[in-house]
Amino acid sequence: MSQFTTEWLSLREPLDIKSHNQNVLRNCVDTFKNHETISICDLGSGTGASVRAISPLLPKQQCWTLVDHDAKNLSAAKYILADWADSTQMTSNGISIRRSEIDIEVKFLLSDLATETSPWPPKTDLVIASALFDLTSNSWISKIINKLSERKLSLLAVLNFDGRMKANPSHVLDERMFESFRVHQKRDKGFGAAAGPNAVSVLEDTLQGYGYKVTSGNSPWRMNSESRPLMNETLRGIAAAVTDTEMLKKSEVKNWLDKRIAQTESLIIGHRDIFARPKEQ
Ligand SMILES: C[S@@+](CC[C@H](N)C(=O)[O-])C[C@H]1O[C@@H](n2cnc3c(N)ncnc32)[C@H](O)[C@@H]1O
């Protein structure tokens, strides 16, 4: 079962879009600007947020394959995308939507990426993953990049947690809470010991080793009173993860969370985005 509920995914979607690194996105968009059509595979797609965020920037004829192991998220993706579209038609294996003069075929693939490391259809041009790679392991990253390079596929991986965390005003337990959270992020999330905050450096090194041209940049979540519901949910998530590690006493975690919910004015969670394309493309 996934802990990535549709409620959590919809809460984070507006800030995810705002946080994308524009230079990294531009590199991706420029790579495909002369294509008439583009075929994209979105790994760990959740409810299809990347379709809504990135399709407006890509060629006007698109085919997306959304891959996730959570059937609830994929079925939510179908109705959220239909709602987002100007018009929708059902197809044998998904939906065909039109939004702002862009035609998008969307197929849904229920699959466990831990065991299926190349789920993309034969004609794929671009593989996308949003908020996925930090859950995966170093060995899984090696495997998938090996498969990508065999097919000379480009990769856009956005919103990978990079370990940087800062809250204001500061609390005496912040450092220990954040360090324990980073430890939790390296625990197995279904792919072996997670790359966690090291995911982007592992991606960069591995992709460069395969001759890819790589662009990366920061894409932090900057939360404040305007993003209070997301900020509070994030703080609760940090507290739950730290409780799981047993690195702090339950009373310390509770004290930190109570103060943080009452007093936090701003919270920054570091992410990095990366785009990589085979050198000859
Ligand atoms: C943090 S959410 C991101 C969702 C979406 N990409 C977004 O940005 O809104 C991670 C997604 O990866 C999916 N996921 C996690 N482990 C997976 C696995 N082993 N196989 C397939 N999907 C997986 C989860 O179900 C969830 O939808």
The ligand as an SDF file (V2000), in Angstrom:
LIG
                    3D

 27 29  0  0  0  0  0  0  0  0999 V2000
    5.5460   11.3060   -3.8180 C   0  0  0  0  0  0  0  0  0  0  0  0
    4.3640   10.5270   -4.8260 S   0  0  0  0  0  0  0  0  0  0  0  0
    4.5270   11.5060   -6.3240 C   0  0  0  0  0  0  0  0  0  0  0  0
    3.3630   11.3960   -7.2410 C   0  0  0  0  0  0  0  0  0  0  0  0
    3.4290   12.2530   -8.5090 C   0  0  0  0  0  0  0  0  0  0  0  0
    4.5810   11.9320   -9.3100 N   0  0  0  0  0  0  0  0  0  0  0  0
    3.4120   13.7170   -8.1550 C   0  0  0  0  0  0  0  0  0  0  0  0
    4.4430   14.3900   -8.3230 O   0  0  0  0  0  0  0  0  0  0  0  0
    2.3560   14.2060   -7.6980 O   0  0  0  0  0  0  0  0  0  0  0  0
    5.1760    9.0070   -5.2910 C   0  0  0  0  0  0  0  0  0  0  0  0
    4.3430    8.1400   -6.2080 C   0  0  0  0  0  0  0  0  0  0  0  0
    5.1330    6.9770   -6.5430 O   0  0  0  0  0  0  0  0  0  0  0  0
    4.3280    5.8360   -6.4510 C   0  0  0  0  0  0  0  0  0  0  0  0
    5.1960    4.6900   -6.1350 N   0  0  0  0  0  0  0  0  0  0  0  0
    5.9380    4.4960   -5.0200 C   0  0  0  0  0  0  0  0  0  0  0  0
    6.5600    3.3160   -5.0670 N   0  0  0  0  0  0  0  0  0  0  0  0
    6.2130    2.7480   -6.2630 C   0  0  0  0  0  0  0  0  0  0  0  0
    6.5280    1.5070   -6.9030 C   0  0  0  0  0  0  0  0  0  0  0  0
    7.3070    0.5950   -6.3140 N   0  0  0  0  0  0  0  0  0  0  0  0
    6.0050    1.2640   -8.1200 N   0  0  0  0  0  0  0  0  0  0  0  0
    5.1820    2.1730   -8.7300 C   0  0  0  0  0  0  0  0  0  0  0  0
    4.8470    3.3490   -8.1700 N   0  0  0  0  0  0  0  0  0  0  0  0
    5.3480    3.6410   -6.9640 C   0  0  0  0  0  0  0  0  0  0  0  0
    3.3370    6.1350   -5.3320 C   0  0  0  0  0  0  0  0  0  0  0  0
    2.1840    5.3170   -5.4150 O   0  0  0  0  0  0  0  0  0  0  0  0
    3.0540    7.6200   -5.5570 C   0  0  0  0  0  0  0  0  0  0  0  0
    1.9570    7.8070   -6.4350 O   0  0  0  0  0  0  0  0  0  0  0  0
  1  2  1  0
  2  3  1  0
  2 10  1  0
  3  4  1  0
  4  5  1  0
  5  6  1  0
  5  7  1  0
  7  8  2  0
  7  9  1  0
 10 11  1  0
 11 12  1  0
 11 26  1  0
 12 13  1  0
 13 14  1  0
 13 24  1  0
 14 15  1  0
 14 23  1  0
 15 16  2  0
 16 17  1  0
 17 18  1  0
 17 23  2  0
 18 19  1  0
 18 20  2  0
 20 21  1  0
 21 22  2  0
 22 23  1  0
 24 25  1  0
 24 26  1  0
 26 27  1  0
M  CHG  2   2   1   9  -1
M  END
$$$$
